[in-house]
Amino acid sequence: MNFAVLQFPASNCDQDSVHAARVLGHSSRLVWHKETSLGDADAVVIPGGFSYGDYLRTGAIARFSPVMQAVRNFADNGGLVLGLCNGFQILCEAGMLPGALIRNRDLQFHCEHVLLKTNSFETPFTNAIPRDKVLKIPIAHGEGCYFADEATLETLKANRRILWQYCDVQGNLTDAANPNGSLLNIAGISNERGNVAGLMPHPERACESILGSDDGQWIFKSIATVLSNRTR
Amino acid sequence: MKAKIIVTPKKAVVDPQGKTIQNALEHMGYRGVKAVHVGKYLEVELDGGDKESARKSLDEACHKFLSNPVIEDYKLEIAD
Protein backbone atom coordinates (compact mmCIF):
# COMPACT_ATOMS: atom_id res chain seq x y z
CA MET A 1 0.00 0.00 0.00
CA ASN A 2 1.13 3.54 -0.66
CA PHE A 3 1.04 5.91 2.26
CA ALA A 4 1.29 9.63 1.59
CA VAL A 5 2.69 11.43 4.61
CA LEU A 6 2.13 15.17 4.58
CA GLN A 7 4.93 17.50 5.54
CA PHE A 8 4.29 21.02 6.83
CA PRO A 9 6.86 23.54 8.00
CA ALA A 10 7.79 22.20 11.46
CA SER A 11 6.18 18.78 11.16
CA ASN A 12 8.62 16.53 13.02
CA CYS A 13 7.08 13.06 12.96
CA ASP A 14 6.88 12.86 9.18
CA GLN A 15 10.04 10.76 8.86
CA ASP A 16 8.86 8.46 11.66
CA SER A 17 5.56 7.96 9.87
CA VAL A 18 7.28 7.18 6.56
CA HIS A 19 9.59 4.74 8.38
CA ALA A 20 6.75 3.02 10.24
CA ALA A 21 4.87 2.35 7.02
CA ARG A 22 8.02 0.92 5.40
CA VAL A 23 8.88 -1.26 8.41
CA LEU A 24 5.41 -2.78 8.03
CA GLY A 25 6.09 -3.57 4.38
CA HIS A 26 4.38 -0.68 2.64
CA SER A 27 5.67 2.10 0.48
CA SER A 28 5.42 5.65 1.69
CA ARG A 29 6.52 9.08 0.62
CA LEU A 30 6.48 12.61 1.88
CA VAL A 31 4.11 15.12 0.31
CA TRP A 32 5.12 18.74 0.83
CA HIS A 33 2.29 20.96 2.04
CA LYS A 34 2.34 23.10 -1.10
CA GLU A 35 1.58 20.16 -3.41
CA THR A 36 -1.93 20.04 -4.78
CA SER A 37 -1.94 16.34 -5.58
CA LEU A 38 -1.50 13.26 -3.43
CA GLY A 39 -0.36 11.16 -6.39
CA ASP A 40 -1.29 7.49 -6.16
CA ALA A 41 -1.73 7.46 -2.40
CA ASP A 42 -3.89 4.70 -0.93
CA ALA A 43 -3.99 6.39 2.47
CA VAL A 44 -2.90 9.72 3.91
CA VAL A 45 -1.11 10.28 7.19
CA ILE A 46 -1.01 13.76 8.71
CA PRO A 47 1.98 13.55 11.04
CA GLY A 48 2.84 15.03 14.39
CA GLY A 49 4.95 18.07 15.09
CA PHE A 50 4.48 21.77 15.63
CA SER A 51 3.37 22.87 12.18
CA TYR A 52 3.84 26.61 11.75
CA GLY A 53 5.21 26.71 15.28
CA ASP A 54 1.69 26.16 16.64
CA TYR A 55 1.26 29.88 15.99
CA LEU A 56 -2.23 31.27 16.59
CA ARG A 57 -3.48 27.78 17.56
CA THR A 58 -2.09 24.32 16.91
CA GLY A 59 -2.99 23.29 13.39
CA ALA A 60 -4.80 26.58 12.66
CA ILE A 61 -2.50 27.62 9.83
CA ALA A 62 -1.61 24.19 8.42
CA ARG A 63 -5.29 23.53 7.69
CA PHE A 64 -5.13 26.19 4.99
CA SER A 65 -2.09 24.71 3.22
CA PRO A 66 -2.74 23.87 -0.47
CA VAL A 67 -2.35 20.13 0.10
CA MET A 68 -5.33 20.11 2.49
CA GLN A 69 -7.75 20.63 -0.40
CA ALA A 70 -6.41 17.46 -1.99
CA VAL A 71 -6.81 15.69 1.36
CA ARG A 72 -10.38 16.91 1.64
CA ASN A 73 -11.19 15.65 -1.88
CA PHE A 74 -9.49 12.35 -1.10
CA ALA A 75 -11.60 11.97 2.04
CA ASP A 76 -14.79 13.01 0.23
CA ASN A 77 -14.12 10.16 -2.20
CA GLY A 78 -13.82 7.71 0.68
CA GLY A 79 -10.04 7.76 1.02
CA LEU A 80 -8.55 6.91 4.44
CA VAL A 81 -6.96 9.77 6.35
CA LEU A 82 -5.18 9.30 9.69
CA GLY A 83 -4.14 12.34 11.74
CA LEU A 84 -1.47 11.75 14.40
CA CYS A 85 -1.07 14.28 17.23
CA ASN A 86 -0.60 17.58 15.34
CA GLY A 87 -2.37 15.77 12.49
CA PHE A 88 -5.40 15.28 14.75
CA GLN A 89 -5.23 18.97 15.68
CA ILE A 90 -5.08 19.94 11.99
CA LEU A 91 -8.09 17.75 11.13
CA CYS A 92 -10.13 19.36 13.93
CA GLU A 93 -9.15 22.87 12.82
CA ALA A 94 -10.06 21.90 9.25
CA GLY A 95 -13.49 20.77 10.42
CA MET A 96 -12.84 17.26 9.11
CA LEU A 97 -13.21 16.00 12.68
CA PRO A 98 -15.37 17.63 15.38
CA GLY A 99 -14.13 19.29 18.54
CA ALA A 100 -10.77 20.81 19.38
CA LEU A 101 -7.55 20.03 21.23
CA ILE A 102 -6.60 22.45 23.99
CA ARG A 103 -3.80 22.83 26.54
CA ASN A 104 -3.26 19.87 28.87
CA ARG A 105 -5.15 20.47 32.11
CA ASP A 106 -2.00 20.41 34.25
CA LEU A 107 -0.21 22.76 31.82
CA GLN A 108 2.61 20.20 31.51
CA PHE A 109 3.98 18.73 28.30
CA HIS A 110 3.48 14.98 28.61
CA CYS A 111 6.03 12.67 27.04
CA GLU A 112 5.25 9.14 28.21
CA HIS A 113 3.59 5.87 27.28
CA VAL A 114 -0.16 5.68 27.76
CA LEU A 115 -2.61 2.81 27.56
CA LEU A 116 -5.51 2.88 25.14
CA LYS A 117 -8.78 1.01 25.08
CA THR A 118 -10.22 0.47 21.60
CA ASN A 119 -13.99 0.91 21.45
CA SER A 120 -15.01 -0.10 18.01
CA PHE A 121 -13.38 -2.83 15.96
CA GLU A 122 -15.41 -2.26 12.82
CA THR A 123 -13.47 0.69 11.50
CA PRO A 124 -10.65 0.96 8.94
CA PHE A 125 -8.33 2.00 11.78
CA THR A 126 -9.20 -0.64 14.36
CA ASN A 127 -10.33 -3.82 12.59
CA ALA A 128 -7.00 -5.64 13.06
CA ILE A 129 -6.51 -4.72 16.73
CA PRO A 130 -6.77 -7.86 18.88
CA ARG A 131 -9.97 -7.74 21.00
CA ASP A 132 -9.33 -6.93 24.66
CA LYS A 133 -5.83 -5.72 23.89
CA VAL A 134 -4.86 -2.57 25.73
CA LEU A 135 -2.51 -0.68 23.41
CA LYS A 136 0.66 0.83 24.84
CA ILE A 137 1.54 3.88 22.74
CA PRO A 138 3.59 7.00 23.52
CA ILE A 139 2.26 10.53 23.70
CA ALA A 140 4.25 13.74 23.44
CA HIS A 141 2.08 16.81 23.63
CA GLY A 142 1.26 19.97 25.52
CA GLU A 143 -2.12 20.53 23.89
CA GLY A 144 -3.83 17.15 23.78
CA CYS A 145 -6.92 17.77 25.88
CA TYR A 146 -9.90 16.88 23.69
CA PHE A 147 -12.86 19.22 24.01
CA ALA A 148 -16.26 19.20 22.33
CA ASP A 149 -19.68 20.39 23.48
CA GLU A 150 -22.22 18.05 25.07
CA ALA A 151 -24.20 17.48 21.87
CA THR A 152 -21.06 16.51 19.96
CA LEU A 153 -19.92 14.15 22.72
CA GLU A 154 -23.35 12.48 22.72
CA THR A 155 -23.19 12.03 18.94
CA LEU A 156 -19.68 10.57 19.12
CA LYS A 157 -20.78 8.13 21.82
CA ALA A 158 -24.01 7.14 20.11
CA ASN A 159 -22.32 6.49 16.77
CA ARG A 160 -19.31 4.67 18.27
CA ARG A 161 -16.94 7.26 16.87
CA ILE A 162 -14.77 7.43 19.97
CA LEU A 163 -12.16 5.00 18.72
CA TRP A 164 -9.65 5.11 21.58
CA GLN A 165 -9.77 6.21 25.19
CA TYR A 166 -7.03 6.52 27.81
CA CYS A 167 -7.33 3.64 30.29
CA ASP A 168 -5.47 1.80 33.01
CA VAL A 169 -3.86 -1.61 32.63
CA GLN A 170 -7.24 -3.30 33.19
CA GLY A 171 -8.89 -1.18 30.51
CA ASN A 172 -10.76 1.03 33.01
CA LEU A 173 -11.31 4.66 32.06
CA THR A 174 -9.94 6.34 35.16
CA ASP A 175 -8.99 9.94 35.77
CA ALA A 176 -5.48 8.84 36.75
CA ALA A 177 -5.09 7.21 33.33
CA ASN A 178 -6.03 10.45 31.58
CA PRO A 179 -2.79 12.35 30.89
CA ASN A 180 -4.30 15.60 29.65
CA GLY A 181 -7.88 16.09 30.88
CA SER A 182 -9.56 15.02 27.63
CA LEU A 183 -13.32 14.80 28.05
CA LEU A 184 -14.46 11.18 28.37
CA ASN A 185 -10.77 10.20 28.29
CA ILE A 186 -10.93 10.59 24.51
CA ALA A 187 -7.62 9.82 22.80
CA GLY A 188 -8.94 9.46 19.25
CA ILE A 189 -12.12 9.74 17.19
CA SER A 190 -13.42 9.25 13.67
CA ASN A 191 -15.65 11.28 11.38
CA GLU A 192 -19.23 10.39 10.59
CA ARG A 193 -18.37 8.42 7.48
CA GLY A 194 -15.66 6.52 9.34
CA ASN A 195 -12.84 7.12 6.87
CA VAL A 196 -11.05 9.94 8.72
CA ALA A 197 -9.58 9.40 12.16
CA GLY A 198 -7.35 11.35 14.50
CA LEU A 199 -5.60 10.46 17.73
CA MET A 200 -3.17 12.28 20.00
CA PRO A 201 -0.87 9.28 20.71
CA HIS A 202 1.89 8.32 18.26
CA PRO A 203 1.40 4.82 16.83
CA GLU A 204 4.20 5.55 14.34
CA ARG A 205 6.55 5.61 17.34
CA ALA A 206 5.35 2.16 18.42
CA CYS A 207 5.89 -0.04 15.41
CA GLU A 208 9.16 -1.62 16.53
CA SER A 209 9.57 -3.27 19.95
CA ILE A 210 13.00 -1.68 20.40
CA LEU A 211 11.11 1.59 20.86
CA GLY A 212 9.27 0.22 23.90
CA SER A 213 6.13 -1.08 22.23
CA ASP A 214 5.06 -2.27 18.81
CA ASP A 215 1.32 -1.90 19.48
CA GLY A 216 1.09 0.94 16.99
CA GLN A 217 1.40 -1.58 14.17
CA TRP A 218 -2.22 -2.68 14.72
CA ILE A 219 -3.54 0.64 13.55
CA PHE A 220 -1.48 0.57 10.34
CA LYS A 221 -2.38 -3.10 9.80
CA SER A 222 -6.06 -2.22 10.14
CA ILE A 223 -5.70 0.37 7.37
CA ALA A 224 -3.79 -2.07 5.16
CA THR A 225 -6.44 -4.77 5.69
CA VAL A 226 -9.25 -2.50 4.55
CA LEU A 227 -7.25 -1.27 1.57
CA SER A 228 -6.36 -4.77 0.41
CA ASN A 229 -10.02 -5.80 0.70
CA ARG A 230 -10.96 -2.86 -1.48
CA THR A 231 -8.57 -3.78 -4.27
CA ARG A 232 -9.76 -7.35 -4.47
CA MET B 1 -7.40 52.05 10.54
CA LYS B 2 -6.71 49.52 13.23
CA ALA B 3 -8.75 46.50 14.24
CA LYS B 4 -8.49 45.30 17.83
CA ILE B 5 -9.53 41.72 18.40
CA ILE B 6 -9.82 40.00 21.75
CA VAL B 7 -10.13 36.20 21.69
CA THR B 8 -11.16 34.48 24.89
CA PRO B 9 -11.86 30.86 25.82
CA LYS B 10 -15.57 29.96 25.96
CA LYS B 11 -16.97 29.62 29.46
CA ALA B 12 -17.52 25.89 28.98
CA VAL B 13 -13.84 25.32 28.23
CA VAL B 14 -11.52 24.50 31.12
CA ASP B 15 -8.93 27.25 31.48
CA PRO B 16 -6.04 25.84 33.51
CA GLN B 17 -3.87 28.87 32.76
CA GLY B 18 -6.54 31.15 34.18
CA LYS B 19 -6.88 28.99 37.27
CA THR B 20 -3.13 28.84 37.83
CA ILE B 21 -2.83 32.61 37.56
CA GLN B 22 -5.76 33.06 39.95
CA ASN B 23 -4.03 30.80 42.49
CA ALA B 24 -0.81 32.74 42.09
CA LEU B 25 -2.59 36.08 42.65
CA GLU B 26 -4.16 34.71 45.84
CA HIS B 27 -0.79 33.45 47.04
CA MET B 28 0.63 36.89 46.41
CA GLY B 29 -2.01 38.34 48.72
CA TYR B 30 -4.51 39.76 46.24
CA ARG B 31 -7.95 39.14 47.73
CA GLY B 32 -11.33 38.93 46.11
CA VAL B 33 -10.19 37.45 42.79
CA LYS B 34 -13.19 35.47 41.56
CA ALA B 35 -11.73 34.15 38.33
CA VAL B 36 -9.05 34.76 35.73
CA HIS B 37 -9.43 34.00 32.02
CA VAL B 38 -6.51 34.13 29.66
CA GLY B 39 -7.09 35.14 26.07
CA LYS B 40 -5.36 36.62 23.10
CA TYR B 41 -5.17 40.16 21.77
CA LEU B 42 -4.57 40.81 18.09
CA GLU B 43 -4.08 44.12 16.34
CA VAL B 44 -4.65 44.22 12.59
CA GLU B 45 -3.50 47.41 10.85
CA LEU B 46 -5.55 48.18 7.76
CA ASP B 47 -5.21 50.56 4.82
CA GLY B 48 -7.85 53.26 4.89
CA GLY B 49 -11.20 52.61 3.30
CA ASP B 50 -14.74 51.83 4.21
CA LYS B 51 -14.99 51.00 7.91
CA GLU B 52 -18.12 48.88 7.50
CA SER B 53 -16.74 46.64 4.78
CA ALA B 54 -13.50 46.29 6.76
CA ARG B 55 -15.52 45.19 9.77
CA LYS B 56 -17.47 42.68 7.66
CA SER B 57 -14.28 41.09 6.21
CA LEU B 58 -12.52 40.99 9.53
CA ASP B 59 -15.53 39.53 11.25
CA GLU B 60 -15.43 36.70 8.73
CA ALA B 61 -11.68 36.31 9.29
CA CYS B 62 -12.27 36.20 13.05
CA HIS B 63 -14.90 33.52 12.70
CA LYS B 64 -13.03 31.40 10.13
CA PHE B 65 -9.45 31.73 11.25
CA LEU B 66 -8.42 34.13 13.98
CA SER B 67 -10.62 32.35 16.53
CA ASN B 68 -11.80 28.75 16.79
CA PRO B 69 -15.56 28.96 17.42
CA VAL B 70 -15.52 25.52 19.04
CA ILE B 71 -13.52 26.81 22.00
CA GLU B 72 -13.29 30.60 21.68
CA ASP B 73 -15.36 33.79 21.55
CA TYR B 74 -14.09 37.02 20.04
CA LYS B 75 -14.75 40.76 20.22
CA LEU B 76 -13.87 42.92 17.25
CA GLU B 77 -13.44 46.67 17.39
CA ILE B 78 -12.35 48.93 14.55
CA ALA B 79 -10.68 52.17 15.47
CA ASP B 80 -9.62 54.94 13.10
HADDOCK unambig.tbl for C-alpha pairs under 7 A between the chains (distance, minus, plus):
assign (segid A and resid 99 and name CA) (segid B and resid 70 and name CA) 6.41 0.50 0.50
assign (segid A and resid 100 and name CA) (segid B and resid 70 and name CA) 6.70 0.50 0.50
assign (segid A and resid 105 and name CA) (segid B and resid 16 and name CA) 5.62 0.50 0.50
assign (segid A and resid 106 and name CA) (segid B and resid 16 and name CA) 6.80 0.50 0.50
assign (segid A and resid 107 and name CA) (segid B and resid 16 and name CA) 6.80 0.50 0.50
